[in-house]
Amino acid sequence: MNAITAIPQGLDLRAEIDRLRKERNAVILGHYYQKPEIQDLSDFVGDSLELSRRAAETDADVIAFCGVRFMAETAKILSPEKIVVLPDMDAGCSLEDSCPPAQFKAFREAHPDHIALSYINCSAEVKALSDIIVTSSSAEKILAQIPKDQKIIFGPDKHLGGYLKRKLGRDMLLWPGVCIVHEAFSETELEKLKLQHPGAPVAAHPECPSHIVDLADYVGSTSGILDYARHMEGGTLIVATEPHIIHQMQKAMPHKNFIGAPGADGNCNCNICPYMALNTLEKLYLALRDLQPRIEMDEGLRLGAKKSLDRMLEMASGTVGQGDLGNR
């Protein structure tokens, strides 16, 4: 009998999660791509790095990260003294999967005159092999601080890297990874949707392929898209990212209309992240009850990964000079 069927019938999961949250001195983090019922009971809802930083600032003993594995790892890297649980350890990421550490290490060794900028959607091992971690919101600012003659490897997302290459004119070697969610948007169906809603802007995440980004009026991170929705003129927005972010938009702006960009079949079902969907209220309850599955990490690996994260945080705040960035 699996763990889910071991939950007593009729158990009030929300009440039990609240009880365990207090009993464990736990903080529940919910990513924008989680199901609405998980977002609504989370202490904090946001993007992956924002959530990890918020959790590190709390006095919680336990972090229950409702997201995917690399996000929970990042929380552990920044809060090693806290217990970090992930409701389903199979909640991975196609970008992380596309960049096996051994292959990335070999790629780096084949290009010793390059520094490695790695998107935060990667494993702790790849973070430890990287010089600087970036997020979709910090990448432009960080790239602006790197000397133009410095050769760069960017991974694992070729679409985000390609977007940055086109926008900033930086020549970078791109690792060929993609996000299966953002890869699924259809240019043809998006064009049809724009015709159905003339004048409605399109907001797209830079993990989308160039043919989707080129149709967008705004390109930015999940937090950036939310901010754009708040301040845009007009009452309708077409959203080209994982559609569960629309829940937060509807809560904050009920007077506006938000439409998920379509996949190849004309709807958004294919654009729901299958990894994020593995987290459920039942699994969150069990994770808080049993404090399992738990993120464990070798201290050497944690410190190696933290170095590249710290570098990102320093550069995002503008405290690192260009002289510190040569061939590393």
C-alpha positions as CSV (number, residue, x, y, z in Angstrom):
1,M,0.0,0.0,0.0
2,N,1.5,3.4,-1.0
3,A,1.7,6.4,1.3
4,I,-1.2,8.3,-0.3
5,T,-3.7,5.4,0.3
6,A,-2.4,5.3,3.9
7,I,-4.0,8.7,4.6
8,P,-7.3,8.1,6.6
9,Q,-10.4,8.8,4.6
10,G,-12.1,12.0,5.4
11,L,-9.0,13.7,6.8
12,D,-9.2,17.4,6.6
13,L,-6.0,18.0,4.8
14,R,-6.0,21.7,5.0
15,A,-6.5,21.6,8.7
16,E,-3.9,19.0,9.2
17,I,-1.4,20.9,7.1
18,D,-2.0,24.0,9.2
19,R,-1.6,22.0,12.4
20,L,1.7,20.5,11.2
21,R,2.9,23.8,10.0
22,K,2.6,25.2,13.5
23,E,3.9,22.0,15.2
24,R,7.0,21.7,13.0
25,N,7.6,25.5,12.9
26,A,7.5,25.1,9.1
27,V,7.2,27.6,6.3
28,I,5.4,26.4,3.1
29,L,6.7,27.9,-0.2
30,G,4.6,27.7,-3.3
31,H,5.9,28.4,-6.8
32,Y,3.7,30.4,-9.3
33,Y,3.4,27.2,-11.3
34,Q,1.8,25.2,-8.5
35,K,-1.9,24.3,-8.5
36,P,-4.1,27.0,-7.0
37,E,-5.0,25.0,-3.9
38,I,-1.3,24.8,-3.0
39,Q,-0.6,28.5,-3.8
40,D,-3.5,29.5,-1.6
41,L,-2.2,27.7,1.5
42,S,1.5,28.7,1.0
43,D,3.1,31.2,3.3
44,F,4.9,32.7,0.4
45,V,4.2,32.4,-3.4
46,G,6.8,33.5,-5.9
47,D,9.7,32.4,-8.2
48,S,12.3,30.0,-7.1
49,L,15.1,32.3,-5.9
50,E,12.7,34.7,-4.3
51,L,11.1,31.9,-2.3
52,S,14.5,30.5,-1.1
53,R,15.6,33.9,0.0
54,R,12.3,34.6,1.9
55,A,12.6,31.2,3.6
56,A,16.2,32.0,4.7
57,E,15.0,35.1,6.4
58,T,12.4,33.3,8.5
59,D,13.0,31.6,11.9
60,A,11.4,28.4,10.5
61,D,13.0,25.0,11.3
62,V,11.4,23.3,8.3
63,I,11.0,24.5,4.7
64,A,8.3,22.6,2.7
65,F,9.1,23.6,-0.9
66,C,6.2,23.1,-3.3
67,G,8.1,23.4,-6.5
68,V,10.7,21.2,-8.2
69,R,13.9,19.6,-7.0
70,F,16.4,22.2,-8.1
71,M,14.3,24.8,-6.2
72,A,14.4,22.8,-3.0
73,E,18.1,22.3,-3.4
74,T,18.6,26.0,-3.7
75,A,16.7,26.5,-0.5
76,K,19.0,24.0,1.2
77,I,22.1,25.7,-0.2
78,L,21.0,29.0,1.3
79,S,19.6,27.5,4.5
80,P,21.7,24.5,5.5
81,E,20.6,24.5,9.1
82,K,16.9,24.0,8.1
83,I,15.2,20.8,7.2
84,V,14.0,21.1,3.5
85,V,11.3,18.7,2.3
86,L,9.9,18.3,-1.2
87,P,6.4,16.7,-1.5
88,D,7.5,14.6,-4.4
89,M,11.2,13.9,-5.1
90,D,10.3,13.0,-8.7
91,A,9.4,16.6,-9.3
92,G,12.3,17.3,-11.5
93,C,12.9,19.8,-14.4
94,S,13.5,19.2,-18.1
95,L,16.2,21.9,-18.1
96,E,18.0,20.2,-15.2
97,D,17.7,16.8,-17.0
98,S,19.1,18.2,-20.2
99,C,22.4,19.1,-18.5
100,P,24.0,16.1,-16.8
101,P,26.9,17.2,-14.6
102,A,29.5,14.9,-16.1
103,Q,28.7,16.2,-19.6
104,F,28.7,19.8,-18.5
105,K,32.1,19.3,-16.8
106,A,33.6,17.9,-20.0
107,F,32.1,20.7,-22.0
108,R,33.7,23.2,-19.6
109,E,37.1,21.5,-19.8
110,A,36.9,21.6,-23.6
111,H,36.5,25.4,-23.4
112,P,39.0,26.5,-20.7
113,D,39.0,30.2,-21.7
114,H,35.2,30.5,-21.1
115,I,33.4,31.3,-17.9
116,A,30.1,29.5,-17.3
117,L,26.9,31.4,-16.6
118,S,24.2,28.8,-15.6
119,Y,20.5,29.5,-15.4
120,I,19.3,28.6,-11.9
121,N,17.2,25.8,-13.4
122,C,20.0,23.3,-13.0
123,S,21.3,20.8,-10.4
124,A,23.4,21.6,-7.4
125,E,26.3,19.8,-9.2
126,V,26.0,22.0,-12.2
127,K,25.8,25.1,-10.0
128,A,29.1,23.9,-8.4
129,L,30.7,23.6,-11.8
130,S,29.6,27.1,-12.8
131,D,31.1,30.6,-12.2
132,I,27.9,32.5,-11.9
133,I,24.2,31.6,-11.6
134,V,21.6,33.8,-13.3
135,T,17.9,34.1,-13.2
136,S,15.7,35.3,-16.0
137,S,15.4,38.6,-14.1
138,S,19.1,39.1,-13.3
139,A,20.8,37.8,-16.4
140,E,20.9,41.1,-18.3
141,K,22.3,43.0,-15.4
142,I,25.0,40.4,-14.8
143,L,26.0,40.1,-18.4
144,A,26.4,43.9,-18.5
145,Q,29.1,43.6,-15.9
146,I,31.2,40.9,-17.8
147,P,33.9,42.3,-20.1
148,K,32.9,42.2,-23.7
149,D,36.0,40.2,-24.6
150,Q,35.3,37.5,-22.0
151,K,34.2,34.2,-23.6
152,I,31.0,32.8,-22.1
153,I,29.2,29.4,-21.9
154,F,25.5,29.8,-21.2
155,G,23.4,26.8,-20.1
156,P,21.2,24.9,-19.8
157,D,18.5,26.9,-21.6
158,K,19.3,27.6,-25.2
159,H,16.2,29.8,-25.6
160,L,17.0,32.1,-22.7
161,G,20.6,32.2,-23.9
162,G,19.5,33.0,-27.4
163,Y,17.2,35.7,-26.3
164,L,20.1,37.3,-24.3
165,K,22.5,37.0,-27.3
166,R,20.0,38.7,-29.6
167,K,19.1,41.5,-27.2
168,L,22.6,42.3,-25.8
169,G,24.7,41.3,-28.8
170,R,26.8,38.9,-26.7
171,D,28.4,35.9,-28.4
172,M,27.9,32.9,-26.1
173,L,28.3,29.2,-26.5
174,L,24.8,27.8,-25.7
175,W,24.1,24.4,-24.0
176,P,21.2,22.9,-26.0
177,G,18.6,22.5,-23.2
178,V,14.9,23.5,-23.3
179,C,12.0,23.7,-21.0
180,I,9.3,21.3,-22.3
181,V,6.5,23.6,-21.1
182,H,7.7,26.8,-22.9
183,E,8.7,24.7,-25.9
184,A,5.1,23.6,-26.4
185,F,3.6,27.0,-27.3
186,S,2.4,27.2,-30.9
187,E,3.2,30.2,-33.1
188,T,0.2,29.6,-35.4
189,E,-2.3,29.2,-32.5
190,L,-0.9,32.3,-30.8
191,E,-1.3,34.3,-34.0
192,K,-5.0,33.1,-34.1
193,L,-5.5,34.2,-30.5
194,K,-4.1,37.6,-31.2
195,L,-6.6,38.0,-34.0
196,Q,-9.4,37.0,-31.7
197,H,-8.3,39.6,-29.2
198,P,-7.1,42.6,-31.2
199,G,-5.0,45.0,-29.1
200,A,-4.3,42.5,-26.3
201,P,-0.6,42.4,-25.5
202,V,1.4,39.2,-25.1
203,A,3.7,38.6,-22.2
204,A,6.2,35.8,-22.6
205,H,8.8,34.1,-20.5
206,P,12.3,34.2,-22.1
207,E,12.4,30.3,-21.9
208,C,10.0,30.4,-24.9
209,P,11.4,29.8,-28.4
210,S,12.3,32.9,-30.5
211,H,9.2,32.6,-32.7
212,I,7.0,33.1,-29.5
213,V,9.3,35.8,-28.0
214,D,9.1,37.7,-31.3
215,L,5.3,37.9,-31.0
216,A,5.5,39.3,-27.4
217,D,5.0,42.8,-26.2
218,Y,6.8,42.1,-23.0
219,V,9.4,39.4,-22.2
220,G,10.4,38.7,-18.6
221,S,10.5,36.5,-15.6
222,T,7.4,35.2,-13.8
223,S,7.6,38.1,-11.3
224,G,8.2,40.5,-14.2
225,I,5.1,39.2,-16.1
226,L,3.0,39.7,-13.0
227,D,4.3,43.3,-12.6
228,Y,3.6,44.0,-16.3
229,A,0.0,42.7,-15.8
230,R,-0.5,45.1,-12.9
231,H,0.6,48.2,-14.9
232,M,-0.4,47.4,-18.5
233,E,-3.0,49.5,-20.3
234,G,-6.1,47.6,-21.3
235,G,-8.0,44.8,-19.7
236,T,-6.8,41.7,-21.5
237,L,-3.4,40.0,-21.5
238,I,-2.2,36.9,-23.3
239,V,0.2,35.0,-21.1
240,A,2.9,32.7,-22.6
241,T,4.2,30.8,-19.6
242,E,3.0,28.0,-17.4
243,P,-0.7,28.8,-16.9
244,H,-1.0,28.4,-13.2
245,I,0.6,31.9,-12.8
246,I,-2.8,33.2,-14.0
247,H,-4.2,32.3,-10.6
248,Q,-2.1,35.0,-8.9
249,M,-3.1,37.5,-11.6
250,Q,-6.8,36.8,-11.2
251,K,-6.5,37.2,-7.4
252,A,-4.6,40.5,-7.7
253,M,-6.5,41.9,-10.7
254,P,-10.0,40.4,-10.9
255,H,-11.1,43.2,-13.2
256,K,-8.7,42.1,-15.9
257,N,-8.9,39.2,-18.3
258,F,-5.9,36.8,-18.6
259,I,-5.7,34.2,-21.4
260,G,-3.1,31.4,-21.5
261,A,-1.2,31.2,-24.8
262,P,-2.2,28.0,-26.6
263,G,-0.3,24.9,-27.5
264,A,-0.3,23.1,-30.8
265,D,-3.8,21.7,-30.2
266,G,-5.2,25.1,-29.5
267,N,-5.5,24.8,-25.7
268,C,-3.2,25.1,-22.8
269,N,-3.3,21.5,-21.4
270,C,0.1,20.7,-22.9
271,N,1.6,23.8,-21.2
272,I,1.0,22.6,-17.6
273,C,4.3,21.6,-16.1
274,P,4.1,17.8,-15.4
275,Y,6.8,18.0,-12.8
276,M,5.1,20.8,-10.8
277,A,1.8,18.9,-11.0
278,L,3.3,16.0,-9.0
279,N,3.0,18.0,-5.8
280,T,-0.4,17.6,-4.2
281,L,-2.1,18.4,-0.9
282,E,-1.8,14.8,0.1
283,K,1.9,14.7,-0.5
284,L,2.5,18.0,1.2
285,Y,0.7,16.7,4.3
286,L,2.8,13.5,4.3
287,A,6.0,15.6,3.8
288,L,5.2,17.7,6.9
289,R,4.1,14.7,8.9
290,D,7.1,12.5,8.2
291,L,9.7,15.2,7.3
292,Q,10.3,13.1,4.1
293,P,11.4,13.2,1.3
294,R,14.2,15.4,2.6
295,I,16.9,17.3,0.6
296,E,20.3,16.1,1.8
297,M,23.5,17.5,0.4
298,D,27.2,17.0,0.9
299,E,28.7,20.1,2.5
300,G,31.5,20.4,-0.1
301,L,28.8,20.3,-2.9
302,R,26.7,22.8,-1.0
303,L,29.6,25.3,-0.6
304,G,30.6,24.9,-4.3
305,A,27.1,25.6,-5.4
306,K,26.7,28.5,-3.0
307,K,29.8,30.2,-4.4
308,S,28.1,30.6,-7.8
309,L,24.8,31.7,-6.2
310,D,26.6,34.2,-4.0
311,R,28.3,35.6,-7.0
312,M,24.9,36.1,-8.7
313,L,23.6,37.9,-5.6
314,E,26.6,40.2,-5.5
315,M,26.4,41.0,-9.2
316,A,22.6,41.5,-9.2
317,S,23.2,44.1,-6.4
318,G,26.1,45.7,-8.4
319,T,28.8,45.0,-5.8
320,V,31.2,43.1,-8.1
321,G,33.6,45.0,-10.4
322,Q,34.5,44.0,-14.0
323,G,38.1,43.3,-12.9
324,D,36.9,40.4,-10.9
325,L,35.3,38.6,-13.9
326,G,38.2,37.7,-16.1
327,N,38.9,34.0,-17.2
328,R,37.6,32.0,-14.3
